């Protein structure tokens, strides 16, 4: 394929900058490793060296971390079910995403980390696995990766695509390069009309952008009744709330909220699932320093008579959502952009969130319009918001039922996505 002069210059400048900055990637891995030990492992994969992985995989799917893996799960499950001979390589960037891939599919898929967007590393990755199709989940726009797929004749799809106004502004720094890279994409399957419009503004060909909806709506329902029964057997029937996917700057608000709740409901239990594993131990310590009885999932397994219980394991969040009457979904009291609001909706748990929801703007809007969630406008109001839900069980139940109904009505993205992807699958 002929590449115009401007693209060669832009790619050259971008790649040269990445090579100059490449040593920083080692410092980054070391710094993250001190916080999460898994970052010290598998460095070879970060630079596209896979001596222990020999298999070729005709379909490559990339999902950055846990949230994207969960979003892609219905699609991967459908592909494995309908095309049992298909080989799929799933890449992530974070260790938590890696653990989620392996817990969901084990040996059914090949899993490695995606290499950095260096031309040599990208070329080695594609040469090693020789994919015939690239499926990229949500918002991973790496120019060298997209250009390399185009140059090798590998059609690339961006699925469950979302692009917040903030991300759109951020990508504008590389506008001429990103615009050309997006034009190489076969199809952008956007979550919403707003996401589709932003991808077009960023440079995607309007004729190759469609709205399919959000795959998160199609996560299969799971019956947690046995788990909830066992939880209640160990705990009893007191009020329970969960602070899920919280970030460090939100921890003080959660502590203060629970302190206020205990004054009114002495038997109240806080379930706390920090977003990042490196915060597990620190959160448990903060709770102990507050003078409360604290247990953790990894050590004591069940809360017993604890006043706070840290969910310091991966892959169990929805189980503990089902055990709570109220869920505060973090990443929203500070400008992170929020996390998955549909997980507590699926367990019929009343949803609270902070105001920073730009990563889930469409879902948040629909939940609010359906009277299916409450927004806590500032950190100091979190305790009052949870207390209001505890005090009004009928209103809480109606709000949770509205969220579950919205989730059920929103299904359909999976069928639309499969219809787009299947014609591009390599033939056996």
C-alpha positions as CSV (number, residue, x, y, z in Angstrom):
1,X,0.0,0.0,0.0
2,X,1.3,3.4,-1.0
3,X,1.8,5.7,2.0
4,X,1.7,9.5,1.4
5,X,4.7,11.7,2.4
6,X,2.8,13.5,5.2
7,X,1.9,10.2,6.9
8,X,5.5,8.9,6.7
9,X,6.7,12.1,8.3
10,X,4.1,12.0,11.1
11,X,4.7,8.3,11.8
12,X,8.4,8.9,11.8
13,X,8.2,11.7,14.3
14,X,5.8,9.8,16.5
15,X,7.9,6.6,16.5
16,X,11.1,8.5,17.1
17,X,9.5,10.2,20.1
18,X,8.5,6.8,21.5
19,X,11.9,5.3,21.0
20,X,13.5,8.3,22.8
21,X,11.0,7.8,25.7
22,X,11.3,4.0,25.7
23,X,13.7,3.9,28.7
24,X,10.9,5.5,30.7
25,X,8.8,2.4,30.2
26,X,11.2,0.5,32.4
27,X,11.0,3.0,35.2
28,X,7.2,2.9,34.8
29,X,7.1,-0.9,35.2
30,X,9.4,-0.7,38.2
31,X,7.4,2.0,39.8
32,X,4.1,0.1,39.3
33,X,5.8,-3.1,40.4
34,X,6.4,-1.6,43.9
35,X,2.7,-1.0,44.2
36,X,1.5,-4.2,42.4
37,X,4.1,-7.0,42.2
38,X,2.7,-8.5,39.0
39,X,4.2,-5.6,37.1
40,X,7.6,-7.1,37.8
41,X,6.7,-10.1,35.7
42,X,6.5,-10.9,31.9
43,X,8.4,-7.8,30.8
44,X,9.3,-9.7,27.6
45,X,5.7,-9.5,26.5
46,X,5.7,-5.7,26.8
47,X,8.3,-5.7,24.0
48,X,6.8,-8.4,21.9
49,X,9.0,-11.4,22.9
50,X,7.0,-14.6,23.3
51,X,9.4,-17.5,23.6
52,X,6.9,-19.7,25.4
53,X,3.9,-19.0,23.1
54,X,4.1,-20.7,19.8
55,X,0.5,-20.8,18.6
56,X,-0.9,-18.7,15.8
57,X,-4.3,-17.1,16.5
58,X,-6.5,-16.0,13.5
59,X,-8.5,-13.5,15.7
60,X,-6.8,-11.0,18.0
61,X,-8.9,-9.1,20.6
62,X,-7.5,-6.4,22.7
63,X,-9.1,-5.3,26.0
64,X,-7.0,-2.9,28.2
65,X,-8.1,-4.0,31.7
66,X,-10.8,-5.6,33.8
67,X,-13.7,-3.3,32.6
68,X,-12.9,-3.9,28.9
69,X,-12.4,-7.6,29.4
70,X,-15.8,-7.8,31.1
71,X,-17.4,-5.8,28.3
72,X,-15.9,-8.2,25.7
73,X,-16.8,-11.3,27.6
74,X,-20.2,-11.9,25.9
75,X,-18.6,-11.5,22.5
76,X,-15.7,-13.9,23.2
77,X,-18.1,-16.4,24.8
78,X,-20.3,-16.3,21.7
79,X,-17.3,-16.7,19.3
80,X,-16.0,-19.7,21.3
81,X,-19.4,-21.3,21.4
82,X,-20.3,-20.8,17.7
83,X,-16.8,-21.3,16.3
84,X,-15.1,-23.9,18.5
85,X,-12.2,-24.3,16.1
86,X,-11.4,-20.6,16.2
87,X,-8.1,-19.6,17.9
88,X,-8.3,-16.3,19.7
89,X,-5.5,-14.3,21.3
90,X,-6.6,-11.8,23.9
91,X,-4.3,-9.0,25.0
92,X,-4.5,-6.7,28.0
93,X,-2.2,-4.1,29.4
94,X,-2.8,-4.5,33.2
95,X,-2.2,-7.5,35.4
96,X,-5.7,-7.3,36.7
97,X,-7.0,-7.5,33.2
98,X,-4.7,-10.5,32.6
99,X,-6.1,-12.3,35.7
100,X,-9.6,-11.7,34.5
101,X,-8.9,-13.1,31.1
102,X,-7.4,-16.3,32.6
103,X,-10.3,-16.7,35.1
104,X,-12.9,-16.3,32.4
105,X,-11.4,-18.5,29.7
106,X,-8.3,-20.3,30.9
107,X,-6.7,-22.3,28.1
108,X,-9.6,-21.6,25.8
109,X,-7.8,-18.5,24.5
110,X,-4.2,-17.4,24.2
111,X,-3.3,-14.5,26.5
112,X,-0.3,-12.1,26.5
113,X,0.2,-8.5,27.2
114,X,0.0,-6.0,24.3
115,X,3.4,-4.6,23.5
116,X,4.2,-0.9,23.6
117,X,3.3,1.0,20.4
118,X,6.9,0.8,19.0
119,X,7.1,-0.1,15.3
120,X,9.5,-3.0,16.0
121,X,7.4,-4.4,18.8
122,X,4.2,-4.1,17.0
123,X,5.7,-5.8,13.9
124,X,7.0,-8.7,16.0
125,X,3.6,-9.1,17.7
126,X,1.7,-9.4,14.4
127,X,4.4,-11.6,12.9
128,X,4.3,-13.9,15.8
129,X,0.5,-14.5,16.0
130,X,-0.4,-13.7,12.4
131,X,-4.0,-12.6,13.1
132,X,-6.4,-12.3,10.3
133,X,-8.7,-10.0,12.2
134,X,-8.2,-7.4,14.9
135,X,-10.9,-6.5,17.4
136,X,-10.2,-3.6,19.7
137,X,-12.5,-2.9,22.6
138,X,-13.7,0.6,23.6
139,X,-10.9,3.2,23.2
140,X,-7.4,2.0,22.3
141,X,-6.1,4.1,19.5
142,X,-2.4,3.3,19.0
143,X,-1.3,4.7,15.7
144,X,1.5,2.3,14.9
145,X,-0.7,-0.7,15.8
146,X,-3.5,0.5,13.5
147,X,-1.2,1.4,10.6
148,X,0.6,-2.0,11.0
149,X,-2.7,-3.8,10.7
150,X,-3.6,-1.8,7.6
151,X,-0.2,-2.4,6.0
152,X,-0.5,-6.2,6.6
153,X,-4.1,-6.4,5.3
154,X,-5.5,-7.2,8.7
155,X,-9.0,-5.6,9.0
156,X,-9.4,-3.8,12.3
157,X,-12.7,-3.2,14.2
158,X,-13.2,-0.9,17.2
159,X,-16.0,-2.6,19.1
160,X,-18.1,-1.2,22.0
161,X,-16.4,2.0,21.0
162,X,-16.7,4.9,23.4
163,X,-15.0,8.3,23.3
164,X,-15.7,10.9,26.0
165,X,-15.5,14.6,25.4
166,X,-12.4,14.6,27.6
167,X,-10.7,11.8,25.6
168,X,-11.6,13.5,22.3
169,X,-9.8,16.7,23.5
170,X,-6.8,14.6,24.6
171,X,-6.4,12.8,21.3
172,X,-6.4,16.2,19.5
173,X,-2.8,16.6,20.5
174,X,-2.0,14.0,17.8
175,X,-4.9,15.0,15.6
176,X,-3.3,14.6,12.1
177,X,-1.8,11.2,13.0
178,X,-4.9,9.9,14.8
179,X,-7.1,11.1,11.9
180,X,-5.1,9.0,9.4
181,X,-4.9,6.0,11.8
182,X,-8.7,6.0,12.3
183,X,-9.2,6.1,8.5
184,X,-7.5,2.7,8.4
185,X,-10.1,1.1,10.6
186,X,-12.6,-1.1,8.9
187,X,-15.5,-0.4,11.3
188,X,-16.2,1.6,14.5
189,X,-19.1,0.0,16.4
190,X,-20.1,2.8,18.9
191,X,-21.9,2.5,22.1
192,X,-24.1,5.6,21.5
193,X,-24.9,8.3,19.0
194,X,-22.7,10.7,21.0
195,X,-19.8,8.3,20.9
196,X,-20.2,7.8,17.2
197,X,-20.3,11.6,16.6
198,X,-17.1,12.1,18.5
199,X,-15.3,9.3,16.6
200,X,-16.3,11.0,13.4
201,X,-15.0,14.4,14.7
202,X,-11.7,12.6,15.6
203,X,-11.4,11.4,12.0
204,X,-13.2,8.2,11.5
205,X,-14.9,7.7,8.1
206,X,-18.6,8.4,8.7
207,X,-19.6,5.5,6.4
208,X,-17.7,3.1,8.7
209,X,-19.2,4.2,12.0
210,X,-22.3,2.5,13.3
211,X,-24.1,2.5,16.6
212,X,-24.5,-1.0,18.1
213,X,-25.2,-0.2,21.8
214,X,-23.2,-1.2,24.8
215,X,-22.0,-4.8,25.2
216,X,-22.1,-4.4,29.0
217,X,-25.9,-4.7,28.8
218,X,-25.5,-8.2,27.4
219,X,-23.5,-9.7,30.2
220,X,-25.4,-12.9,31.0
221,X,-27.3,-12.8,34.3
222,X,-25.8,-14.9,37.1
223,X,-27.8,-16.3,40.0
224,X,-26.0,-15.4,43.3
225,X,-28.7,-16.7,45.6
226,X,-26.6,-19.4,47.1
227,X,-23.7,-17.0,47.7
228,X,-26.0,-14.5,49.3
229,X,-27.5,-17.2,51.5
230,X,-24.1,-18.3,52.7
231,X,-23.1,-14.6,53.3
232,X,-26.2,-14.0,55.4
233,X,-25.5,-17.2,57.3
234,X,-22.1,-15.8,58.4
235,X,-23.3,-12.3,58.8
236,X,-27.0,-12.1,59.8
237,X,-29.6,-9.6,58.4
238,X,-28.2,-6.2,59.3
239,X,-28.0,-3.3,56.8
240,X,-25.1,-3.7,54.3
241,X,-23.6,-1.2,51.8
242,X,-20.7,-1.6,49.4
243,X,-18.1,0.9,48.3
244,X,-16.9,-0.5,45.0
245,X,-14.0,0.4,42.6
246,X,-13.0,3.3,44.8
247,X,-9.9,5.4,44.2
248,X,-7.5,6.6,46.9
249,X,-8.9,10.2,47.0
250,X,-12.4,8.8,47.7
251,X,-11.3,6.7,50.7
252,X,-11.8,9.5,53.3
253,X,-15.4,10.0,52.1
254,X,-16.1,6.3,52.5
255,X,-14.7,6.2,56.0
256,X,-16.6,9.3,57.1
257,X,-19.8,8.0,55.6
258,X,-19.5,4.7,57.4
259,X,-18.7,6.4,60.7
260,X,-22.0,8.4,60.4
261,X,-24.0,5.3,59.5
262,X,-22.7,3.3,62.5
263,X,-24.0,6.0,64.8
264,X,-27.5,5.4,63.4
265,X,-27.3,1.7,62.6
266,X,-24.7,0.1,64.9
267,X,-25.0,-3.2,63.1
268,X,-24.3,-1.7,59.6
269,X,-21.6,-3.4,57.5
270,X,-19.4,-1.8,54.9
271,X,-18.1,-4.0,52.1
272,X,-15.2,-2.3,50.5
273,X,-13.7,-3.3,47.1
274,X,-10.9,-0.8,46.1
275,X,-10.4,-0.4,42.4
276,X,-6.7,-1.3,42.5
277,X,-5.1,-4.2,44.3
278,X,-2.3,-2.1,45.6
279,X,-4.9,-0.4,47.8
280,X,-6.3,-3.5,49.4
281,X,-3.8,-3.6,52.3
282,X,-3.9,0.2,52.8
283,X,-7.7,0.3,53.0
284,X,-7.8,-2.5,55.6
285,X,-5.2,-0.6,57.6
286,X,-7.2,2.7,57.4
287,X,-10.3,0.8,58.7
288,X,-8.4,-0.7,61.6
289,X,-7.0,2.7,62.5
290,X,-10.5,4.0,62.6
291,X,-11.1,1.6,65.5
292,X,-13.5,-0.8,63.8
293,X,-13.6,-4.6,63.6
294,X,-12.2,-5.5,60.2
295,X,-12.0,-8.7,58.2
296,X,-10.8,-9.4,54.7
297,X,-12.0,-11.8,52.0
298,X,-8.5,-13.3,51.5
299,X,-7.9,-14.1,55.2
300,X,-11.2,-14.6,57.1
301,X,-13.4,-15.2,54.0
302,X,-16.6,-14.0,55.7
303,X,-17.4,-10.8,57.6
304,X,-18.8,-12.4,60.8
305,X,-19.3,-9.7,63.4
306,X,-17.0,-7.2,61.5
307,X,-18.1,-3.6,60.9
308,X,-16.1,-3.5,57.7
309,X,-15.1,-6.2,55.3
310,X,-12.5,-5.7,52.6
311,X,-13.1,-7.5,49.3
312,X,-9.4,-8.0,48.4
313,X,-9.9,-10.7,45.8
314,X,-10.5,-10.3,42.1
315,X,-13.5,-11.5,40.1
316,X,-16.0,-11.5,43.0
317,X,-17.4,-8.0,42.9
318,X,-20.8,-8.9,41.5
319,X,-21.3,-11.5,44.2
320,X,-20.8,-8.9,46.9
321,X,-23.0,-6.4,45.1
322,X,-25.7,-9.0,45.5
323,X,-25.1,-9.1,49.2
324,X,-25.6,-5.3,49.7
325,X,-28.7,-3.2,49.7
326,X,-26.9,-0.1,48.5
327,X,-23.8,0.3,46.2
328,X,-21.6,3.3,45.8
329,X,-19.7,3.0,42.5
330,X,-16.4,4.8,42.8
331,X,-14.2,6.7,40.4
332,X,-16.9,9.2,40.5
333,X,-16.3,11.5,43.4
334,X,-13.0,12.5,41.8
335,X,-12.7,13.2,38.0
336,X,-11.8,9.6,37.0
337,X,-15.0,9.3,35.0
338,X,-16.8,6.5,36.9
339,X,-16.9,2.7,36.6
340,X,-19.5,0.1,35.5
341,X,-22.9,1.1,36.8
342,X,-24.6,-1.9,35.2
343,X,-23.0,-4.5,37.5
344,X,-25.0,-3.4,40.6
345,X,-28.1,-3.0,38.4
346,X,-27.8,-6.6,37.4
347,X,-28.0,-7.7,41.1
348,X,-30.9,-5.4,41.9
349,X,-28.8,-3.3,44.2
350,X,-29.6,0.4,44.7
351,X,-27.0,2.6,42.9
352,X,-25.2,5.7,44.2
353,X,-22.5,7.5,42.3
354,X,-20.5,10.7,42.4
355,X,-21.0,13.4,39.7
356,X,-17.9,12.6,37.6
357,X,-19.4,10.1,35.0
358,X,-17.9,11.0,31.7
359,X,-16.7,7.5,31.0
360,X,-20.3,6.2,31.4
361,X,-22.2,9.3,30.4
362,X,-24.8,7.5,28.3
363,X,-25.5,4.8,30.8
364,X,-25.6,7.3,33.7
365,X,-28.1,9.5,31.7
366,X,-30.4,6.6,31.1
367,X,-30.3,5.4,34.7
368,X,-31.1,8.9,36.0
369,X,-33.9,9.4,33.5
370,X,-35.4,6.0,34.6
371,X,-35.1,7.0,38.3
372,X,-32.7,4.1,38.7
373,X,-29.7,5.8,40.5
374,X,-28.9,8.7,42.8
375,X,-25.9,11.1,42.2
376,X,-24.0,12.3,45.3
377,X,-22.8,15.7,44.3
378,X,-20.0,16.0,46.8
379,X,-18.0,13.7,49.0
380,X,-19.4,14.9,52.3
381,X,-22.9,13.9,51.3
382,X,-22.2,10.2,50.8
383,X,-23.2,9.1,54.3
384,X,-26.5,11.0,54.0
385,X,-27.2,9.4,50.6
386,X,-26.6,5.8,52.0
387,X,-28.7,6.6,55.1
388,X,-31.6,7.7,52.9
389,X,-31.5,4.4,51.1
390,X,-31.4,2.4,54.3
391,X,-34.3,4.5,55.8
392,X,-36.6,4.0,52.8
393,X,-36.6,0.3,51.8
394,X,-39.7,0.6,49.5
395,X,-38.2,3.6,47.5
396,X,-34.8,1.8,47.4
397,X,-36.5,-1.4,46.0
398,X,-38.3,0.6,43.3
399,X,-35.0,2.4,42.2
400,X,-33.2,-1.0,42.1
401,X,-36.0,-2.6,40.1
402,X,-36.0,0.4,37.6
403,X,-32.2,-0.2,37.1
404,X,-32.7,-3.9,36.5
405,X,-35.6,-3.2,34.0
406,X,-33.4,-0.7,32.2
407,X,-30.6,-3.3,31.9
408,X,-32.9,-5.9,30.5
409,X,-34.4,-3.5,27.9
410,X,-30.9,-2.4,26.8
411,X,-29.8,-5.8,25.6
412,X,-29.1,-6.4,21.9
413,X,-25.6,-5.0,21.3
414,X,-24.2,-8.5,21.3
415,X,-26.4,-9.7,18.4
416,X,-25.6,-6.5,16.4
417,X,-21.9,-6.8,17.0
418,X,-21.8,-10.5,16.1
419,X,-23.6,-9.8,12.9
420,X,-20.9,-7.3,12.0
421,X,-17.9,-9.4,13.0
422,X,-18.9,-12.8,11.8
423,X,-18.5,-12.0,8.0
424,X,-14.9,-10.9,8.7
425,X,-13.9,-14.1,10.6
426,X,-11.3,-16.2,8.8
427,X,-12.8,-19.3,7.2
428,X,-11.7,-22.6,8.5
